Amino acid sequence: MVFMIDRYVCGESPRIGMMVLQPVPESVSRARRWFRRFITPYRPSCSVDDCVLMISELVTNAVLHGRSDEAWVVRVEWFREGTSLRVDVHNPGIPANVRLRRPEVDDAHGRGLLLVDSLATSWHSGPSRFGGTLVSFGMADAWSEV
């Protein structure tokens, strides 16, 4: 497991942190813990609890649905873009398989993206620059000033 905090590398990168996690269930709790620890010094005004919940859901989905014939990892990155926060979760899954479901009341699974859709200002999925799948969410007004 690798953890990094970027401090606006050369003033060009809006990325303020990242994690590289093994595709195992224990990585979900690590992602929650480490995101909370790394984002706290930036003092966002958005709900960190909501962000932690969404990261938990997206990392869970990445671990469950990522597939590769080779060793692989789940990457989580977070960016400050003006006053907004963006969180990206990458895995080697198939982008076309990401979809918002409307589970029945008695379904045990399928609510992760529904939670993200209800809590985030915006979200999207598509191809990852690492190959595979990217699922991203944004929180507007995460900081009061640029």
C-alpha positions as CSV (number, residue, x, y, z in Angstrom):
1,M,0.0,0.0,0.0
2,V,1.3,3.4,-1.0
3,F,0.1,6.7,0.4
4,M,1.2,10.1,-0.9
5,I,0.2,13.7,-0.3
6,D,0.9,16.1,-3.1
7,R,1.5,19.7,-2.3
8,Y,0.7,21.2,-5.7
9,V,3.7,19.6,-7.4
10,C,5.6,22.5,-9.1
11,G,2.4,24.6,-8.7
12,E,0.8,22.8,-11.7
13,S,-1.1,19.9,-10.1
14,P,-4.4,20.4,-8.4
15,R,-4.1,17.0,-6.9
16,I,-3.7,17.2,-3.1
17,G,-3.5,13.5,-2.3
18,M,-3.7,9.9,-3.5
19,M,-3.7,6.4,-2.2
20,V,-2.8,3.1,-4.0
21,L,-4.6,0.2,-2.4
22,Q,-4.6,-3.5,-2.8
23,P,-7.9,-4.9,-4.1
24,V,-8.9,-6.5,-0.8
25,P,-11.9,-5.7,1.5
26,E,-9.6,-4.3,4.2
27,S,-8.7,-1.5,1.8
28,V,-12.1,0.1,2.2
29,S,-11.6,0.9,5.8
30,R,-8.0,2.1,5.0
31,A,-9.3,4.4,2.3
32,R,-11.8,5.9,4.8
33,R,-9.2,6.4,7.5
34,W,-6.4,7.8,5.3
35,F,-8.7,10.2,3.3
36,R,-10.0,11.7,6.5
37,R,-6.4,12.0,7.8
38,F,-5.1,13.6,4.6
39,I,-8.0,16.0,3.9
40,T,-8.3,17.4,7.4
41,P,-5.3,19.8,7.1
42,Y,-7.0,21.4,4.0
43,R,-10.1,22.2,6.2
44,P,-12.8,21.6,3.6
45,S,-16.2,23.1,4.3
46,C,-18.0,20.3,2.6
47,S,-19.1,17.2,4.7
48,V,-16.0,15.0,5.1
49,D,-18.3,12.3,6.4
50,D,-20.2,12.4,3.1
51,C,-17.0,12.2,1.2
52,V,-15.8,9.3,3.3
53,L,-19.0,7.4,2.7
54,M,-18.8,7.9,-1.0
55,I,-15.2,6.9,-1.1
56,S,-16.1,3.8,0.9
57,E,-18.8,2.9,-1.7
58,L,-16.6,3.5,-4.7
59,V,-13.6,1.6,-3.3
60,T,-15.9,-1.3,-2.4
61,N,-17.2,-1.3,-6.0
62,A,-13.6,-1.1,-7.3
63,V,-12.5,-4.1,-5.2
64,L,-15.6,-6.1,-6.1
65,H,-15.8,-5.3,-9.8
66,G,-12.2,-4.6,-10.9
67,R,-10.7,-7.4,-13.0
68,S,-7.4,-8.1,-14.6
69,D,-5.3,-11.1,-15.5
70,E,-2.3,-9.4,-13.9
71,A,-1.7,-8.0,-10.4
72,W,-3.7,-4.7,-10.0
73,V,-4.5,-2.0,-7.5
74,V,-7.2,0.5,-6.7
75,R,-6.1,4.2,-7.0
76,V,-7.9,7.0,-5.2
77,E,-6.9,10.6,-5.9
78,W,-8.4,13.8,-4.7
79,F,-8.1,17.2,-6.3
80,R,-8.8,20.8,-5.4
81,E,-10.2,22.6,-8.4
82,G,-10.9,26.2,-7.4
83,T,-13.4,25.9,-4.6
84,S,-14.5,22.3,-5.5
85,L,-13.2,18.9,-4.4
86,R,-13.0,16.1,-6.9
87,V,-12.3,12.4,-5.9
88,D,-11.3,9.9,-8.5
89,V,-11.3,6.1,-8.0
90,H,-9.6,3.9,-10.6
91,N,-9.7,0.2,-11.1
92,P,-9.1,-2.2,-14.1
93,G,-12.8,-2.9,-14.6
94,I,-14.8,-2.3,-17.7
95,P,-16.1,1.3,-17.9
96,A,-19.3,0.2,-19.6
97,N,-20.3,-1.9,-16.6
98,V,-20.7,1.1,-14.3
99,R,-24.3,2.0,-14.0
100,L,-26.7,3.6,-11.5
101,R,-29.1,0.9,-10.3
102,R,-32.4,1.3,-8.6
103,P,-32.4,-1.7,-6.3
104,E,-35.5,-3.2,-4.8
105,V,-36.1,-2.7,-1.1
106,D,-35.0,-6.3,-0.3
107,D,-31.8,-6.2,-2.5
108,A,-28.7,-6.5,-0.4
109,H,-26.5,-4.7,-2.9
110,G,-26.5,-2.1,-5.6
111,R,-26.9,1.2,-3.6
112,G,-23.3,2.5,-3.9
113,L,-23.8,4.8,-6.9
114,L,-27.2,5.7,-5.7
115,L,-25.6,7.1,-2.5
116,V,-23.0,8.9,-4.6
117,D,-25.7,10.3,-6.9
118,S,-27.6,11.7,-3.9
119,L,-24.7,13.1,-1.9
120,A,-22.3,14.5,-4.5
121,T,-22.8,17.7,-6.5
122,S,-21.8,15.7,-9.6
123,W,-20.4,12.3,-10.5
124,H,-19.4,10.5,-13.7
125,S,-17.7,7.3,-14.9
126,G,-15.6,6.5,-17.9
127,P,-12.2,5.2,-19.0
128,S,-9.3,5.6,-16.6
129,R,-6.0,7.1,-17.7
130,F,-4.4,4.0,-16.1
131,G,-6.6,1.7,-18.2
132,G,-9.9,0.3,-16.9
133,T,-12.5,2.3,-15.1
134,L,-12.7,5.7,-13.4
135,V,-15.6,6.7,-11.2
136,S,-15.4,10.3,-10.0
137,F,-17.5,12.6,-7.7
138,G,-17.4,16.3,-7.1
139,M,-18.3,18.5,-4.1
140,A,-18.9,22.1,-5.0
141,D,-18.0,24.8,-2.5
142,A,-15.7,22.5,-0.6
143,W,-13.6,25.6,0.1
144,S,-14.9,29.1,0.5
145,E,-12.0,30.8,-1.5
146,V,-9.8,29.9,-4.4
